[in-house]
Amino acid sequence: MGVAIPAFNRAPFVADALSSVLAQSYPVDDVVVVDDGSEDETASAASSIGSPVRVVRCAHSGVGVARSHAASLLRTDVLVMMDADDLLTPSSLDSRMGVLGARPEVDVVFGQVRSFSECRDGRPLAVDEQRAGHTVGAMLVRRAAFGRVGPFTAGLRVAEGLDWLLRARELGLVEVTVQDQVLWRRVHGANNSLAQRGSMNEFPRVLKAALDRRRSA
């Protein structure tokens, strides 16, 4: 089991994210953090965790490139994608790996997600209700299936996950969504979706591109 984490200026959060990975009930063999040209102490904070976390520093190229690079460096047959400011629930990997073990035809497993903005007594305080998380951050995928779809599209600032998922569905990857919560999504003033508000027009463009591909096929 390997976890790929892109990180840009996430020094306040990345250690907590990594701690949630290493606290999993299912063993994690490899974790790669790609520091995407951070201007803060993200790389140092991630490096302080130690094995099995590996930190790779790159020039700032955007979340898609950093996520793809992290995934390519993992040495495992199953990949988990995670953002550097989120938290996995303790049984996040266990519940999803159970599906892969029982159903070899399944390529991708999602789970339920809740949002939080702060922790109290070491526990996230939910700010919303549980919902199905059909996002890259709540995704566990076989490496072979990830390779069929290919890397995340470079140049997209906020819609790289949607673009990848649409391409996966066009190829017919088999998805399952478990009913267990697998992810806590942290809400804060520097979330990528907030910091990149000017790029929100990527979503209709990505959807149109997917529609055009289907029409041409």
C-alpha positions in Angstrom: 0.0 0.0 0.0 1.4 3.4 -1.0 0.2 6.9 -0.4 0.9 9.8 -2.8 0.7 13.4 -1.4 1.3 16.6 -3.4 2.1 19.6 -1.1 2.4 23.3 -1.7 2.8 25.6 1.3 1.3 23.0 3.7 3.7 23.2 6.6 1.0 23.7 9.2 -0.9 20.6 8.1 1.4 18.0 6.4 2.6 16.4 9.6 -0.9 15.8 10.8 -1.8 14.3 7.4 1.2 12.0 7.6 0.4 11.0 11.1 -3.1 9.9 10.0 -1.5 7.8 7.3 0.9 6.0 9.7 -1.9 5.4 12.2 -3.8 3.2 9.8 -5.1 -0.2 10.9 -3.9 -1.5 7.5 -0.1 -1.4 7.0 1.4 1.3 4.8 4.6 0.4 3.0 5.5 3.6 1.2 4.5 7.3 1.3 5.8 9.9 -1.1 5.3 13.6 -0.5 6.2 15.8 -3.5 6.9 19.3 -2.3 5.7 21.4 -5.2 8.1 24.3 -4.8 6.8 25.4 -1.4 7.9 28.7 0.0 7.5 27.6 3.6 8.8 24.6 5.7 6.6 22.0 4.1 9.5 19.7 3.1 11.1 19.9 6.6 7.8 19.2 8.3 7.2 16.1 6.1 10.8 14.9 6.4 10.6 15.0 10.2 8.2 12.1 10.2 10.8 9.6 9.0 10.4 6.2 7.4 8.4 5.2 5.4 7.8 8.8 4.3 10.0 10.0 1.4 10.0 13.7 0.5 10.9 14.8 -3.1 11.4 18.6 -3.8 10.4 19.9 -7.2 10.0 23.3 -8.9 6.4 24.5 -8.6 4.4 22.9 -11.4 0.9 22.6 -10.0 -1.1 20.0 -8.2 -1.6 17.7 -11.1 2.0 17.3 -12.0 3.0 16.9 -8.3 0.3 14.3 -7.7 1.4 12.3 -10.8 5.0 12.5 -9.8 4.3 11.2 -6.3 2.2 8.3 -7.7 5.0 7.4 -10.1 7.5 7.1 -7.3 5.5 4.7 -5.2 6.7 1.1 -5.1 3.3 -0.5 -4.5 0.5 -2.2 -6.5 -2.2 -0.1 -4.8 -2.2 3.7 -4.6 -4.0 6.1 -2.4 -4.2 9.8 -3.4 -4.4 12.3 -0.5 -4.0 16.0 -0.1 -1.5 17.4 2.4 -4.1 19.2 4.5 -6.6 16.3 5.0 -6.7 13.4 7.4 -7.5 9.7 6.8 -9.8 8.0 9.3 -8.1 5.1 11.2 -9.7 2.4 9.1 -9.7 4.3 5.8 -7.4 1.8 4.1 -8.7 -1.3 5.7 -12.3 -0.7 4.6 -11.3 -0.1 1.0 -8.6 -2.8 0.7 -11.3 -5.3 1.9 -13.2 -4.5 -1.3 -10.1 -5.1 -3.6 -9.4 -8.3 -1.8 -12.9 -9.7 -2.2 -13.6 -8.3 -5.7 -10.6 -8.6 -8.2 -12.7 -6.9 -10.9 -12.8 -3.6 -9.0 -10.3 -0.9 -10.0 -11.2 2.0 -7.8 -12.7 2.3 -4.3 -14.1 5.5 -2.8 -15.6 6.2 0.6 -17.5 8.7 2.6 -16.1 12.1 3.5 -16.8 14.8 6.1 -15.3 18.3 6.5 -13.7 19.9 9.5 -11.9 23.1 10.3 -10.3 22.4 13.7 -9.6 19.6 16.1 -10.6 19.3 19.8 -8.9 16.8 22.1 -7.2 15.4 19.1 -10.4 14.7 17.1 -11.7 16.6 14.1 -14.9 18.6 14.7 -17.2 18.0 11.7 -18.8 21.0 10.0 -21.1 19.0 7.7 -22.7 15.6 7.3 -21.1 12.5 5.8 -21.4 12.2 2.0 -20.0 10.0 -0.7 -16.6 11.3 -1.7 -16.1 10.7 -5.4 -12.9 12.7 -5.5 -9.3 11.9 -6.0 -8.6 12.6 -2.3 -11.0 9.8 -1.3 -9.7 7.4 -3.9 -7.9 4.1 -3.6 -6.8 2.6 -7.0 -4.9 -0.3 -8.4 -1.6 0.8 -10.0 -2.5 -1.0 -13.2 -5.8 0.9 -13.5 -4.1 4.2 -12.7 -1.6 3.4 -15.5 -4.5 2.8 -18.0 -5.9 6.2 -17.4 -2.5 8.0 -17.2 -1.2 10.9 -15.2 -3.2 13.9 -14.1 -3.4 16.6 -16.7 -0.7 19.3 -16.4 -1.8 22.9 -16.3 -5.1 22.4 -14.5 -5.2 24.2 -11.1 -8.5 23.0 -9.6 -10.1 20.5 -12.0 -7.3 17.9 -12.4 -9.2 15.4 -10.2 -12.4 15.7 -12.1 -10.6 15.4 -15.4 -8.9 12.2 -14.3 -12.1 10.7 -13.0 -14.0 11.5 -16.2 -11.2 9.8 -18.2 -11.3 6.8 -15.9 -15.1 6.4 -16.4 -14.7 6.7 -20.2 -12.3 3.7 -20.0 -14.9 1.7 -18.0 -12.9 1.4 -14.8 -15.0 -0.4 -12.2 -15.8 1.7 -9.1 -17.1 0.9 -5.7 -18.0 3.3 -2.9 -17.9 2.0 0.7 -20.2 3.3 3.4 -17.4 3.9 5.8 -15.9 7.4 6.3 -12.4 7.3 4.8 -11.4 11.0 4.8 -11.6 14.2 6.8 -11.4 17.2 4.4 -9.8 20.2 6.2 -11.5 23.5 5.4 -9.2 26.6 5.8 -8.5 29.9 4.1 -5.8 28.4 1.9 -7.7 25.5 0.4 -6.8 25.1 -3.3 -10.3 25.7 -4.4 -10.3 29.1 -2.5 -6.8 30.1 -3.5 -7.5 29.4 -7.2 -10.9 31.0 -7.5 -9.9 32.5 -10.8 -9.5 29.0 -12.2 -13.0 27.8 -11.5 -13.9 28.0 -15.2 -11.7 24.9 -15.6 -14.7 22.7 -14.5 -17.0 23.5 -17.5 -14.0 23.3 -19.8 -13.1 19.8 -18.5 -16.7 18.7 -18.8 -17.0 20.0 -22.4 -13.7 18.2 -23.3 -15.1 14.9 -21.9 -18.4 15.4 -23.9 -16.4 16.1 -27.0 -14.3 12.9 -26.5 -17.5 10.8 -26.2 -19.0 12.4 -29.3 -15.9 11.7 -31.3 -15.8 8.1 -30.1 
